[in-house]
Amino acid sequence: MKSNKPLFWSLFAAGGTVAAFVMPVLLVITLLAGYGMVPEALSYERLHAVAGGWPGKIVLFVIVSLSLWHAAHRMRTALHGLGLRADRAVAIAGYGIAALGTVLSLHYLLAI
Amino acid sequence: MTPKPYVREIPRTTWYLSRRGDMLHMVHEVSSIFIGIYSLVLLWGIQSLAEGPVAYQAFLDGLSSPLLLAFQWVTLALVLFHAQAWFALTPKAMPIQIGEQFVPDGLIAGAHYLAWGVFSLVVLYLAGVF
């Protein structure tokens, strides 16, 4: 492979779309839970049942991993813009966390 | 004697404060960091779900900590900003051509808003919020 740019860019773009569509409503749901109004779907039994099935596992995996790759990629330009001149370190840290998060989410989802 | 070249000073950490467009761009860039941290919060939720009801309850309690509540509000605002900026960018990144004509930007962005609204309502309904 000549350059890994297209790979990271497509993960970034896919993650940006996922975050735009899914995260606002997820935040509303987790905020409600944070104020003690836990929606039915966030009860342990319900969510465990959802994440126990393949469709649920795949959806949760896609949301978490793609959003992490989106963040990792954009964090490079964000921190550069804020004045930090350490792209190599930022890239390694960001992509490293995204890769670790991807593996961990897979691991935990398969354990449910 | 060669004249000293003029180098315009650009403050490295605050350059985006002087122009509105730069400022909004920076807000959009920074939204990614919050999106990343929130993804890790979700990952924590999945981990606790795998570990059992006690761990999961600790995760739900964690969501109600003042720090995480504040973080979630900020992230909600930033992710809404991200969504509108992203939908505005999509027709530029992926123009759709039908015959000789390009589908108007507003139509593509509008379709995204519509899909986003319907999707969000369906998720809230399925989650049992209403």
gemmi code that builds the backbone of each chain (N, CA, C; Angstrom):
import gemmi

chains = {
    "A": [
        ("MET", (0.854, -1.201, 0.000), (0.000, 0.000, 0.000), (0.883, 1.240, 0.000)),
        ("LYS", (0.607, 2.147, -0.937), (1.438, 3.345, -1.066), (1.224, 4.296, 0.103)),
        ("SER", (-0.001, 4.479, 0.471), (-0.299, 5.434, 1.538), (-1.479, 4.915, 2.324)),
        ("ASN", (-1.455, 5.131, 3.635), (-2.610, 4.697, 4.417), (-3.618, 5.824, 4.604)),
        ("LYS", (-3.410, 6.930, 3.883), (-4.322, 8.063, 4.009), (-5.777, 7.715, 3.656)),
        ("PRO", (-6.024, 7.054, 2.492), (-7.426, 6.770, 2.142), (-8.134, 5.945, 3.195)),
        ("LEU", (-7.407, 4.998, 3.820), (-8.021, 4.154, 4.846), (-8.466, 5.013, 6.029)),
        ("PHE", (-7.545, 5.834, 6.545), (-7.889, 6.661, 7.699), (-8.968, 7.677, 7.344)),
        ("TRP", (-8.907, 8.176, 6.104), (-9.910, 9.166, 5.727), (-11.297, 8.543, 5.639)),
        ("SER", (-11.383, 7.329, 5.099), (-12.720, 6.737, 4.983), (-13.280, 6.380, 6.360)),
        ("LEU", (-12.399, 5.952, 7.277), (-12.872, 5.706, 8.646), (-13.338, 7.015, 9.284)),
        ("PHE", (-12.579, 8.081, 9.024), (-12.930, 9.413, 9.545), (-14.294, 9.851, 9.027)),
        ("ALA", (-14.504, 9.697, 7.713), (-15.761, 10.155, 7.107), (-16.936, 9.314, 7.592)),
        ("ALA", (-16.736, 7.994, 7.647), (-17.812, 7.123, 8.121), (-18.135, 7.436, 9.583)),
        ("GLY", (-17.094, 7.636, 10.380), (-17.291, 7.944, 11.793), (-17.975, 9.284, 11.993)),
        ("GLY", (-17.642, 10.251, 11.149), (-18.283, 11.567, 11.249), (-19.770, 11.484, 10.974)),
        ("THR", (-20.140, 10.642, 10.019), (-21.552, 10.471, 9.690), (-22.272, 9.745, 10.824)),
        ("VAL", (-21.649, 8.697, 11.331), (-22.246, 7.950, 12.446), (-22.441, 8.870, 13.649)),
        ("ALA", (-21.401, 9.655, 13.979), (-21.486, 10.547, 15.138), (-22.593, 11.579, 14.942)),
        ("ALA", (-22.704, 12.127, 13.726), (-23.717, 13.153, 13.461), (-25.122, 12.580, 13.633)),
        ("PHE", (-25.337, 11.364, 13.155), (-26.681, 10.791, 13.208), (-27.020, 10.245, 14.586)),
        ("VAL", (-26.073, 9.579, 15.221), (-26.388, 8.769, 16.394), (-26.133, 9.479, 17.720)),
        ("MET", (-25.064, 10.290, 17.775), (-24.649, 10.792, 19.090), (-25.610, 11.780, 19.737)),
        ("PRO", (-26.257, 12.677, 18.973), (-27.178, 13.583, 19.670), (-28.260, 12.823, 20.445)),
        ("VAL", (-28.864, 11.835, 19.800), (-29.959, 11.117, 20.458), (-29.416, 10.230, 21.588)),
        ("LEU", (-28.217, 9.680, 21.403), (-27.607, 8.887, 22.479), (-27.328, 9.755, 23.699)),
        ("LEU", (-26.871, 10.992, 23.433), (-26.584, 11.900, 24.547), (-27.859, 12.274, 25.286)),
        ("VAL", (-28.950, 12.459, 24.554), (-30.229, 12.741, 25.217), (-30.584, 11.578, 26.144)),
        ("ILE", (-30.370, 10.362, 25.650), (-30.716, 9.170, 26.434), (-29.812, 9.030, 27.665)),
        ("THR", (-28.499, 9.222, 27.484), (-27.607, 9.066, 28.644), (-27.750, 10.245, 29.614)),
        ("LEU", (-28.138, 11.422, 29.082), (-28.395, 12.550, 29.988), (-29.632, 12.275, 30.839)),
        ("LEU", (-30.692, 11.736, 30.211), (-31.890, 11.366, 30.977), (-31.511, 10.386, 32.081)),
        ("ALA", (-30.691, 9.396, 31.727), (-30.238, 8.424, 32.726), (-29.449, 9.126, 33.829)),
        ("GLY", (-28.639, 10.103, 33.419), (-27.832, 10.843, 34.387), (-28.682, 11.611, 35.391)),
        ("TYR", (-29.879, 12.016, 34.968), (-30.786, 12.725, 35.872), (-31.770, 11.775, 36.555)),
        ("GLY", (-31.478, 10.485, 36.486), (-32.276, 9.516, 37.215), (-33.506, 9.014, 36.478)),
        ("MET", (-33.724, 9.516, 35.248), (-34.879, 9.042, 34.458), (-34.360, 8.023, 33.439)),
        ("VAL", (-33.946, 6.872, 33.955), (-33.320, 5.875, 33.082), (-34.344, 5.306, 32.107)),
        ("PRO", (-34.163, 5.543, 30.793), (-35.125, 5.003, 29.833), (-35.117, 3.476, 29.871)),
        ("GLU", (-36.270, 2.911, 29.551), (-36.472, 1.460, 29.584), (-35.313, 0.698, 28.909)),
        ("ALA", (-34.860, 1.215, 27.759), (-33.837, 0.500, 26.987), (-32.488, 0.463, 27.690)),
        ("LEU", (-32.285, 1.333, 28.684), (-30.996, 1.339, 29.388), (-31.020, 0.485, 30.648)),
        ("SER", (-32.169, -0.171, 30.913), (-32.176, -1.081, 32.058), (-31.229, -2.241, 31.739)),
        ("TYR", (-30.620, -2.803, 32.781), (-29.617, -3.848, 32.559), (-30.178, -4.992, 31.718)),
        ("GLU", (-31.384, -5.450, 32.071), (-31.949, -6.617, 31.390), (-32.152, -6.338, 29.901)),
        ("ARG", (-32.774, -5.172, 29.616), (-33.088, -4.848, 28.210), (-31.818, -4.670, 27.378)),
        ("LEU", (-30.886, -3.857, 27.907), (-29.683, -3.566, 27.137), (-28.825, -4.824, 26.983)),
        ("HIS", (-28.808, -5.653, 28.038), (-28.049, -6.894, 27.961), (-28.637, -7.804, 26.886)),
        ("ALA", (-29.974, -7.820, 26.796), (-30.619, -8.644, 25.777), (-30.306, -8.111, 24.371)),
        ("VAL", (-30.341, -6.779, 24.244), (-30.054, -6.177, 22.932), (-28.608, -6.475, 22.517)),
        ("ALA", (-27.677, -6.236, 23.446), (-26.264, -6.445, 23.137), (-25.915, -7.933, 23.065)),
        ("GLY", (-26.850, -8.788, 23.512), (-26.620, -10.224, 23.441), (-26.866, -10.766, 22.038)),
        ("GLY", (-27.629, -10.042, 21.237), (-27.912, -10.495, 19.876), (-26.940, -9.884, 18.878)),
        ("TRP", (-26.795, -10.538, 17.752), (-25.823, -10.054, 16.759), (-26.139, -8.666, 16.222)),
        ("PRO", (-27.413, -8.347, 15.895), (-27.662, -6.987, 15.377), (-27.227, -5.918, 16.377)),
        ("GLY", (-27.525, -6.141, 17.662), (-27.157, -5.186, 18.705), (-25.651, -5.038, 18.833)),
        ("LYS", (-24.967, -6.192, 18.824), (-23.497, -6.164, 18.913), (-22.904, -5.354, 17.759)),
        ("ILE", (-23.389, -5.633, 16.555), (-22.817, -4.968, 15.369), (-23.061, -3.463, 15.439)),
        ("VAL", (-24.289, -3.059, 15.803), (-24.609, -1.623, 15.868), (-23.720, -0.928, 16.901)),
        ("LEU", (-23.606, -1.521, 18.106), (-22.794, -0.897, 19.156), (-21.328, -0.843, 18.755)),
        ("PHE", (-20.857, -1.910, 18.117), (-19.458, -1.938, 17.677), (-19.187, -0.842, 16.653)),
        ("VAL", (-20.080, -0.712, 15.688), (-19.903, 0.298, 14.630), (-19.897, 1.703, 15.235)),
        ("ILE", (-20.833, 1.969, 16.168), (-20.916, 3.311, 16.759), (-19.628, 3.649, 17.502)),
        ("VAL", (-19.212, 2.765, 18.398), (-18.046, 3.070, 19.239), (-16.772, 3.139, 18.405)),
        ("SER", (-16.526, 2.119, 17.572), (-15.231, 2.086, 16.886), (-15.117, 3.193, 15.837)),
        ("LEU", (-16.146, 3.380, 15.016), (-16.033, 4.415, 13.977), (-15.924, 5.813, 14.578)),
        ("SER", (-16.662, 6.073, 15.659), (-16.555, 7.391, 16.294), (-15.150, 7.609, 16.840)),
        ("LEU", (-14.555, 6.550, 17.375), (-13.183, 6.672, 17.880), (-12.210, 6.992, 16.748)),
        ("TRP", (-12.377, 6.347, 15.594), (-11.473, 6.613, 14.463), (-11.694, 8.017, 13.911)),
        ("HIS", (-12.946, 8.455, 13.909), (-13.240, 9.831, 13.484), (-12.504, 10.814, 14.392)),
        ("ALA", (-12.630, 10.601, 15.702), (-12.014, 11.508, 16.672), (-10.496, 11.483, 16.547)),
        ("ALA", (-9.929, 10.281, 16.417), (-8.473, 10.146, 16.351), (-7.911, 10.925, 15.166)),
        ("HIS", (-8.602, 10.801, 14.022), (-8.104, 11.451, 12.802), (-8.221, 12.964, 12.908)),
        ("ARG", (-9.365, 13.427, 13.409), (-9.578, 14.867, 13.433), (-8.809, 15.542, 14.560)),
        ("MET", (-8.514, 14.764, 15.610), (-7.759, 15.313, 16.726), (-6.414, 15.849, 16.254)),
        ("ARG", (-5.864, 15.246, 15.204), (-4.558, 15.697, 14.699), (-4.634, 17.141, 14.229)),
        ("THR", (-5.629, 17.453, 13.390), (-5.740, 18.832, 12.908), (-6.237, 19.756, 14.011)),
        ("ALA", (-7.069, 19.214, 14.908), (-7.591, 20.048, 15.998), (-6.447, 20.523, 16.896)),
        ("LEU", (-5.597, 19.595, 17.310), (-4.505, 19.964, 18.215), (-3.447, 20.801, 17.498)),
        ("HIS", (-3.250, 20.543, 16.199), (-2.343, 21.395, 15.417), (-2.893, 22.827, 15.393)),
        ("GLY", (-4.199, 22.932, 15.167), (-4.845, 24.240, 15.126), (-4.757, 24.978, 16.448)),
        ("LEU", (-4.742, 24.202, 17.550), (-4.657, 24.828, 18.872), (-3.210, 25.154, 19.245)),
        ("GLY", (-2.286, 24.856, 18.340), (-0.911, 25.288, 18.568), (0.063, 24.194, 18.953)),
        ("LEU", (-0.428, 22.965, 19.092), (0.464, 21.869, 19.462), (1.185, 21.358, 18.211)),
        ("ARG", (2.496, 21.361, 18.246), (3.251, 20.890, 17.091), (3.884, 19.545, 17.414)),
        ("ALA", (3.047, 18.505, 17.420), (3.572, 17.173, 17.749), (2.709, 16.139, 17.038)),
        ("ASP", (2.598, 16.306, 15.691), (1.643, 15.473, 14.967), (1.920, 13.984, 15.111)),
        ("ARG", (3.210, 13.611, 15.102), (3.553, 12.187, 15.176), (3.046, 11.573, 16.480)),
        ("ALA", (3.332, 12.273, 17.580), (2.915, 11.771, 18.893), (1.386, 11.755, 18.985)),
        ("VAL", (0.743, 12.838, 18.488), (-0.719, 12.915, 18.537), (-1.328, 11.790, 17.707)),
        ("ALA", (-0.753, 11.550, 16.508), (-1.277, 10.499, 15.631), (-1.136, 9.131, 16.286)),
        ("ILE", (0.035, 8.872, 16.858), (0.261, 7.561, 17.488), (-0.698, 7.370, 18.663)),
        ("ALA", (-0.838, 8.426, 19.505), (-1.728, 8.329, 20.663), (-3.175, 8.144, 20.206)),
        ("GLY", (-3.612, 8.973, 19.250), (-5.010, 8.936, 18.797), (-5.364, 7.614, 18.137)),
        ("TYR", (-4.576, 7.245, 17.135), (-4.860, 5.982, 16.441), (-4.674, 4.797, 17.374)),
        ("GLY", (-3.719, 4.931, 18.314), (-3.498, 3.857, 19.287), (-4.723, 3.641, 20.160)),
        ("ILE", (-5.279, 4.758, 20.670), (-6.480, 4.654, 21.512), (-7.646, 4.102, 20.686)),
        ("ALA", (-7.761, 4.564, 19.441), (-8.851, 4.088, 18.580), (-8.719, 2.586, 18.324)),
        ("ALA", (-7.486, 2.140, 18.062), (-7.269, 0.707, 17.805), (-7.573, -0.107, 19.060)),
        ("LEU", (-7.080, 0.373, 20.209), (-7.321, -0.323, 21.472), (-8.824, -0.364, 21.781)),
        ("GLY", (-9.494, 0.780, 21.578), (-10.933, 0.853, 21.824), (-11.707, -0.089, 20.922)),
        ("THR", (-11.254, -0.206, 19.677), (-11.911, -1.116, 18.734), (-11.799, -2.555, 19.227)),
        ("VAL", (-10.576, -2.938, 19.633), (-10.350, -4.304, 20.107), (-11.140, -4.560, 21.392)),
        ("LEU", (-11.091, -3.595, 22.324), (-11.790, -3.775, 23.604), (-13.303, -3.867, 23.413)),
        ("SER", (-13.855, -3.002, 22.532), (-15.305, -3.057, 22.338), (-15.712, -4.408, 21.760)),
        ("LEU", (-14.894, -4.917, 20.836), (-15.152, -6.248, 20.269), (-15.106, -7.299, 21.384)),
        ("HIS", (-14.082, -7.200, 22.211), (-13.871, -8.162, 23.296), (-15.075, -8.173, 24.256)),
        ("TYR", (-15.481, -6.972, 24.701), (-16.576, -6.902, 25.671), (-17.898, -7.316, 25.041)),
        ("LEU", (-18.125, -6.878, 23.788), (-19.394, -7.232, 23.138), (-19.515, -8.736, 22.955)),
        ("LEU", (-18.404, -9.396, 22.634), (-18.440, -10.843, 22.450), (-18.633, -11.561, 23.781)),
        ("ALA", (-18.320, -10.850, 24.890), (-18.472, -11.464, 26.205), (-19.904, -11.335, 26.744)),
        ("ILE", (-20.724, -10.520, 26.062), (-22.096, -10.311, 26.540), (-23.009, -11.434, 26.023)),
    ],
    "B": [
        ("MET", (22.486, 45.281, -0.049), (21.771, 44.934, 1.188), (20.341, 44.498, 0.851)),
        ("THR", (19.990, 43.295, 1.241), (18.630, 42.810, 0.948), (17.690, 43.223, 2.081)),
        ("PRO", (16.535, 43.713, 1.684), (15.594, 44.106, 2.733), (15.127, 42.885, 3.524)),
        ("LYS", (14.886, 43.103, 4.775), (14.396, 42.027, 5.640), (12.988, 41.642, 5.172)),
        ("PRO", (12.748, 40.353, 4.905), (11.404, 39.986, 4.439), (10.352, 40.239, 5.525)),
        ("TYR", (9.179, 40.615, 5.071), (8.096, 40.853, 6.024), (7.439, 39.532, 6.368)),
        ("VAL", (7.437, 39.200, 7.602), (6.746, 37.985, 8.053), (5.610, 38.406, 8.976)),
        ("ARG", (4.408, 38.079, 8.544), (3.273, 38.453, 9.368), (3.188, 37.500, 10.563)),
        ("GLU", (3.111, 38.062, 11.723), (3.026, 37.236, 12.931), (1.612, 36.650, 13.056)),
        ("ILE", (1.556, 35.337, 13.209), (0.259, 34.699, 13.461), (0.358, 33.976, 14.798)),
        ("PRO", (-0.438, 34.398, 15.773), (-0.348, 33.729, 17.075), (-0.748, 32.268, 16.947)),
        ("ARG", (0.135, 31.390, 17.360), (-0.016, 29.971, 17.109), (-1.213, 29.345, 17.829)),
        ("THR", (-1.499, 29.843, 19.027), (-2.560, 29.189, 19.795), (-3.890, 29.945, 19.748)),
        ("THR", (-3.890, 31.155, 19.203), (-5.137, 31.937, 19.250), (-5.537, 32.497, 17.891)),
        ("TRP", (-4.900, 32.018, 16.806), (-5.121, 32.579, 15.469), (-6.576, 32.562, 15.023)),
        ("TYR", (-7.357, 31.593, 15.538), (-8.732, 31.401, 15.059), (-9.724, 32.353, 15.742)),
        ("LEU", (-9.222, 33.127, 16.726), (-10.148, 33.973, 17.482), (-10.559, 35.232, 16.715)),
        ("SER", (-9.759, 35.625, 15.719), (-10.017, 36.925, 15.087), (-11.042, 36.864, 13.964)),
        ("ARG", (-11.289, 35.655, 13.439), (-12.282, 35.573, 12.363), (-13.358, 34.563, 12.696)),
        ("ARG", (-14.601, 34.949, 12.457), (-15.731, 34.103, 12.819), (-15.652, 32.717, 12.162)),
        ("GLY", (-15.314, 32.712, 10.862), (-15.236, 31.442, 10.134), (-14.188, 30.514, 10.720)),
        ("ASP", (-13.028, 31.078, 11.066), (-11.961, 30.284, 11.676), (-12.407, 29.739, 13.022)),
        ("MET", (-13.096, 30.601, 13.749), (-13.564, 30.240, 15.088), (-14.528, 29.046, 15.005)),
        ("LEU", (-15.490, 29.136, 14.068), (-16.466, 28.050, 13.922), (-15.765, 26.766, 13.467)),
        ("HIS", (-14.780, 26.937, 12.590), (-14.023, 25.769, 12.129), (-13.324, 25.101, 13.317)),
        ("MET", (-12.749, 25.929, 14.187), (-12.040, 25.392, 15.356), (-13.015, 24.672, 16.283)),
        ("VAL", (-14.199, 25.241, 16.470), (-15.216, 24.578, 17.302), (-15.516, 23.193, 16.723)),
        ("HIS", (-15.658, 23.137, 15.384), (-15.957, 21.863, 14.742), (-14.813, 20.868, 14.944)),
        ("GLU", (-13.571, 21.360, 14.797), (-12.415, 20.481, 14.995), (-12.397, 19.920, 16.421)),
        ("VAL", (-12.644, 20.815, 17.393), (-12.572, 20.405, 18.804), (-13.704, 19.438, 19.162)),
        ("SER", (-14.826, 19.529, 18.421), (-15.933, 18.609, 18.694), (-15.459, 17.160, 18.612)),
        ("SER", (-14.464, 16.892, 17.747), (-13.991, 15.519, 17.574), (-13.401, 14.966, 18.870)),
        ("ILE", (-12.749, 15.832, 19.634), (-12.132, 15.366, 20.882), (-13.225, 14.923, 21.857)),
        ("PHE", (-14.317, 15.708, 21.911), (-15.427, 15.349, 22.792), (-16.127, 14.083, 22.301)),
        ("ILE", (-16.251, 13.967, 20.977), (-16.839, 12.752, 20.401), (-16.000, 11.540, 20.790)),
        ("GLY", (-14.679, 11.700, 20.750), (-13.789, 10.603, 21.130), (-13.968, 10.206, 22.581)),
        ("ILE", (-14.028, 11.211, 23.469), (-14.160, 10.906, 24.901), (-15.525, 10.253, 25.171)),
        ("TYR", (-16.568, 10.764, 24.504), (-17.897, 10.168, 24.705), (-17.914, 8.714, 24.208)),
        ("SER", (-17.179, 8.425, 23.133), (-17.087, 7.042, 22.654), (-16.470, 6.158, 23.732)),
        ("LEU", (-15.486, 6.720, 24.450), (-14.866, 5.949, 25.532), (-15.846, 5.744, 26.682)),
        ("VAL", (-16.717, 6.749, 26.925), (-17.767, 6.580, 27.942), (-18.692, 5.428, 27.531)),
        ("LEU", (-19.064, 5.395, 26.240), (-19.920, 4.310, 25.753), (-19.209, 2.960, 25.892)),
        ("LEU", (-17.898, 2.980, 25.614), (-17.112, 1.746, 25.752), (-17.133, 1.272, 27.201)),
        ("TRP", (-17.016, 2.213, 28.121), (-17.118, 1.888, 29.553), (-18.476, 1.235, 29.839)),
        ("GLY", (-19.543, 1.779, 29.244), (-20.873, 1.202, 29.430), (-20.933, -0.235, 28.939)),
        ("ILE", (-20.336, -0.497, 27.780), (-20.335, -1.851, 27.216), (-19.539, -2.795, 28.113)),
        ("GLN", (-18.410, -2.290, 28.613), (-17.589, -3.101, 29.522), (-18.385, -3.483, 30.768)),
        ("SER", (-19.068, -2.471, 31.346), (-19.820, -2.739, 32.574), (-20.980, -3.698, 32.308)),
        ("LEU", (-21.548, -3.572, 31.117), (-22.645, -4.466, 30.735), (-22.154, -5.916, 30.672)),
        ("ALA", (-20.922, -6.083, 30.194), (-20.353, -7.431, 30.099), (-20.006, -7.977, 31.474)),
        ("GLU", (-19.712, -7.051, 32.431), (-19.257, -7.506, 33.738), (-20.398, -7.872, 34.685)),
        ("GLY", (-21.598, -7.343, 34.419), (-22.730, -7.732, 35.252), (-23.505, -6.549, 35.798)),
        ("PRO", (-24.633, -6.840, 36.479), (-25.557, -5.784, 36.931), (-24.915, -4.789, 37.888)),
        ("VAL", (-24.018, -5.234, 38.768), (-23.415, -4.324, 39.751), (-22.532, -3.302, 39.037)),
        ("ALA", (-21.690, -3.797, 38.129), (-20.810, -2.904, 37.374), (-21.637, -1.955, 36.512)),
        ("TYR", (-22.715, -2.475, 35.938), (-23.550, -1.637, 35.077), (-24.230, -0.537, 35.882)),
        ("GLN", (-24.654, -0.869, 37.096), (-25.268, 0.160, 37.945), (-24.246, 1.250, 38.287)),
        ("ALA", (-22.997, 0.830, 38.493), (-21.936, 1.801, 38.772), (-21.750, 2.733, 37.566)),
        ("PHE", (-21.890, 2.178, 36.359), (-21.797, 3.003, 35.143), (-22.939, 4.017, 35.104)),
        ("LEU", (-24.175, 3.548, 35.392), (-25.327, 4.468, 35.388), (-25.134, 5.562, 36.444)),
        ("ASP", (-24.618, 5.176, 37.621), (-24.343, 6.175, 38.665), (-23.297, 7.167, 38.176)),
        ("GLY", (-22.294, 6.643, 37.452), (-21.239, 7.508, 36.921), (-21.784, 8.565, 35.984)),
        ("LEU", (-22.805, 8.197, 35.194), (-23.411, 9.151, 34.257), (-24.009, 10.347, 34.992)),
        ("SER", (-24.391, 10.140, 36.259), (-25.041, 11.224, 37.001), (-24.051, 12.045, 37.824)),
        ("SER", (-22.759, 11.743, 37.714), (-21.778, 12.575, 38.422), (-21.750, 13.955, 37.779)),
        ("PRO", (-21.529, 15.003, 38.587), (-21.555, 16.372, 38.051), (-20.597, 16.540, 36.863)),
        ("LEU", (-19.433, 15.920, 36.961), (-18.438, 16.046, 35.883), (-18.975, 15.462, 34.580)),
        ("LEU", (-19.549, 14.245, 34.657), (-20.046, 13.609, 33.440), (-21.312, 14.290, 32.916)),
        ("LEU", (-22.130, 14.827, 33.838), (-23.309, 15.573, 33.370), (-22.867, 16.804, 32.583)),
        ("ALA", (-21.931, 17.550, 33.141), (-21.430, 18.748, 32.450), (-20.794, 18.361, 31.121)),
        ("PHE", (-19.987, 17.299, 31.163), (-19.341, 16.838, 29.932), (-20.373, 16.481, 28.862)),
        ("GLN", (-21.446, 15.789, 29.278), (-22.459, 15.372, 28.312), (-23.190, 16.564, 27.701)),
        ("TRP", (-23.458, 17.598, 28.514), (-24.119, 18.799, 27.966), (-23.245, 19.476, 26.919)),
        ("VAL", (-21.958, 19.631, 27.261), (-21.034, 20.270, 26.316), (-20.945, 19.435, 25.039)),
        ("THR", (-20.841, 18.105, 25.221), (-20.721, 17.228, 24.061), (-21.984, 17.275, 23.213)),
        ("LEU", (-23.152, 17.351, 23.871), (-24.402, 17.441, 23.111), (-24.398, 18.689, 22.223)),
        ("ALA", (-24.000, 19.814, 22.801), (-23.949, 21.057, 22.022), (-22.962, 20.927, 20.858)),
        ("LEU", (-21.785, 20.369, 21.147), (-20.755, 20.255, 20.108), (-21.154, 19.265, 19.024)),
        ("VAL", (-21.830, 18.190, 19.414), (-22.172, 17.166, 18.433), (-23.336, 17.656, 17.546)),
        ("LEU", (-24.198, 18.504, 18.110), (-25.240, 19.123, 17.271), (-24.598, 20.077, 16.264)),
        ("PHE", (-23.594, 20.809, 16.731), (-22.854, 21.686, 15.822), (-22.168, 20.851, 14.741)),
        ("HIS", (-21.556, 19.754, 15.162), (-20.903, 18.850, 14.206), (-21.898, 18.341, 13.166)),
        ("ALA", (-23.089, 17.944, 13.640), (-24.083, 17.371, 12.729), (-24.476, 18.385, 11.654)),
        ("GLN", (-24.776, 19.632, 12.070), (-25.203, 20.597, 11.050), (-24.055, 20.940, 10.095)),
        ("ALA", (-22.838, 21.042, 10.629), (-21.701, 21.332, 9.758), (-21.432, 20.160, 8.807)),
        ("TRP", (-21.604, 18.957, 9.319), (-21.356, 17.749, 8.528), (-22.384, 17.625, 7.401)),
        ("PHE", (-23.649, 17.897, 7.738), (-24.695, 17.813, 6.709), (-24.497, 18.897, 5.659)),
        ("ALA", (-23.973, 20.054, 6.077), (-23.714, 21.126, 5.122), (-22.543, 20.767, 4.201)),
        ("LEU", (-21.612, 19.967, 4.720), (-20.426, 19.587, 3.944), (-20.694, 18.426, 2.991)),
        ("THR", (-21.637, 17.552, 3.385), (-21.850, 16.321, 2.623), (-22.085, 16.563, 1.119)),
        ("PRO", (-22.944, 17.546, 0.725), (-23.142, 17.754, -0.715), (-21.861, 18.204, -1.428)),
        ("LYS", (-20.939, 18.838, -0.684), (-19.663, 19.246, -1.289), (-18.756, 18.031, -1.472)),
        ("ALA", (-18.761, 17.154, -0.453), (-17.875, 15.989, -0.495), (-18.407, 14.914, -1.441)),
        ("MET", (-19.741, 14.779, -1.489), (-20.338, 13.737, -2.332), (-21.471, 14.309, -3.178)),
        ("PRO", (-21.131, 15.112, -4.184), (-22.190, 15.670, -5.032), (-22.891, 14.548, -5.813)),
        ("ILE", (-24.189, 14.681, -5.960), (-24.956, 13.677, -6.708), (-25.384, 14.282, -8.043)),
        ("GLN", (-25.020, 13.589, -9.116), (-25.356, 14.093, -10.441), (-26.463, 13.233, -11.029)),
        ("ILE", (-27.511, 13.897, -11.519), (-28.567, 13.175, -12.244), (-28.624, 13.755, -13.645)),
        ("GLY", (-28.204, 12.942, -14.632), (-28.106, 13.456, -16.000), (-27.058, 14.557, -16.049)),
        ("GLU", (-27.446, 15.717, -16.567), (-26.517, 16.841, -16.672), (-26.486, 17.652, -15.387)),
        ("GLN", (-27.522, 17.492, -14.577), (-27.722, 18.378, -13.431), (-27.156, 17.784, -12.144)),
        ("PHE", (-26.675, 18.668, -11.284), (-26.319, 18.250, -9.936), (-27.513, 18.495, -9.022)),
        ("VAL", (-27.755, 17.549, -8.107), (-28.815, 17.747, -7.127), (-28.406, 18.937, -6.251)),
        ("PRO", (-29.323, 19.912, -6.060), (-28.969, 21.098, -5.271), (-28.465, 20.741, -3.866)),
        ("ASP", (-27.454, 21.480, -3.407), (-26.868, 21.240, -2.084), (-27.936, 21.197, -0.987)),
        ("GLY", (-28.858, 22.180, -1.083), (-29.870, 22.307, -0.038), (-30.747, 21.071, 0.068)),
        ("LEU", (-30.996, 20.445, -1.086), (-31.845, 19.255, -1.103), (-31.150, 18.092, -0.402)),
        ("ILE", (-29.846, 17.934, -0.674), (-29.086, 16.843, -0.050), (-28.992, 17.073, 1.460)),
        ("ALA", (-28.645, 18.317, 1.839), (-28.554, 18.619, 3.269), (-29.921, 18.444, 3.934)),
        ("GLY", (-30.971, 18.909, 3.251), (-32.325, 18.792, 3.791), (-32.732, 17.349, 4.002)),
        ("ALA", (-32.361, 16.491, 3.040), (-32.684, 15.069, 3.165), (-31.985, 14.485, 4.389)),
        ("HIS", (-30.750, 14.955, 4.631), (-30.023, 14.475, 5.812), (-30.722, 14.894, 7.101)),
        ("TYR", (-31.161, 16.172, 7.148), (-31.875, 16.651, 8.342), (-33.138, 15.839, 8.577)),
        ("LEU", (-33.865, 15.575, 7.495), (-35.108, 14.823, 7.610), (-34.822, 13.421, 8.150)),
        ("ALA", (-33.831, 12.756, 7.520), (-33.471, 11.403, 7.952), (-33.003, 11.420, 9.409)),
        ("TRP", (-32.232, 12.445, 9.751), (-31.703, 12.569, 11.123), (-32.843, 12.729, 12.131)),
        ("GLY", (-33.811, 13.582, 11.780), (-34.938, 13.819, 12.676), (-35.772, 12.566, 12.880)),
        ("VAL", (-36.083, 11.893, 11.775), (-36.887, 10.674, 11.861), (-36.138, 9.612, 12.654)),
        ("PHE", (-34.848, 9.446, 12.330), (-34.022, 8.455, 13.016), (-33.999, 8.710, 14.526)),
        ("SER", (-33.769, 9.996, 14.910), (-33.673, 10.329, 16.335), (-34.978, 10.021, 17.056)),
        ("LEU", (-36.119, 10.364, 16.419), (-37.417, 10.102, 17.043), (-37.659, 8.599, 17.193)),
        ("VAL", (-37.281, 7.828, 16.157), (-37.474, 6.379, 16.218), (-36.635, 5.783, 17.353)),
        ("VAL", (-35.392, 6.251, 17.474), (-34.528, 5.730, 18.545), (-35.109, 6.074, 19.917)),
        ("LEU", (-35.565, 7.327, 20.081), (-36.153, 7.721, 21.367), (-37.377, 6.865, 21.676)),
        ("TYR", (-38.174, 6.589, 20.642), (-39.374, 5.771, 20.842), (-38.984, 4.350, 21.244)),
        ("LEU", (-38.031, 3.770, 20.496), (-37.598, 2.398, 20.786), (-36.947, 2.305, 22.165)),
        ("ALA", (-36.292, 3.395, 22.583), (-35.629, 3.388, 23.894), (-36.635, 3.530, 25.027)),
        ("GLY", (-37.882, 3.837, 24.668), (-38.908, 3.950, 25.699), (-38.959, 5.315, 26.350)),
        ("VAL", (-38.398, 6.334, 25.668), (-38.416, 7.684, 26.240), (-39.833, 8.272, 26.173)),
        ("PHE", (-40.530, 7.953, 25.084), (-41.945, 8.360, 25.010), (-42.779, 7.297, 24.323)),
    ],
}
model = gemmi.Model(1)
for chain_id, residues in chains.items():
    chain = gemmi.Chain(chain_id)
    for i, (resn, *xyz) in enumerate(residues, 1):
        res = gemmi.Residue()
        res.name, res.seqid = resn, gemmi.SeqId(i, " ")
        for name, pos in zip(("N", "CA", "C"), xyz):
            atom = gemmi.Atom()
            atom.name, atom.element = name, gemmi.Element(name[0])
            atom.pos, atom.b_iso = gemmi.Position(*pos), 0.0
            res.add_atom(atom)
        chain.add_residue(res)
    model.add_chain(chain)
structure = gemmi.Structure()
structure.add_model(model)
structure.setup_entities()
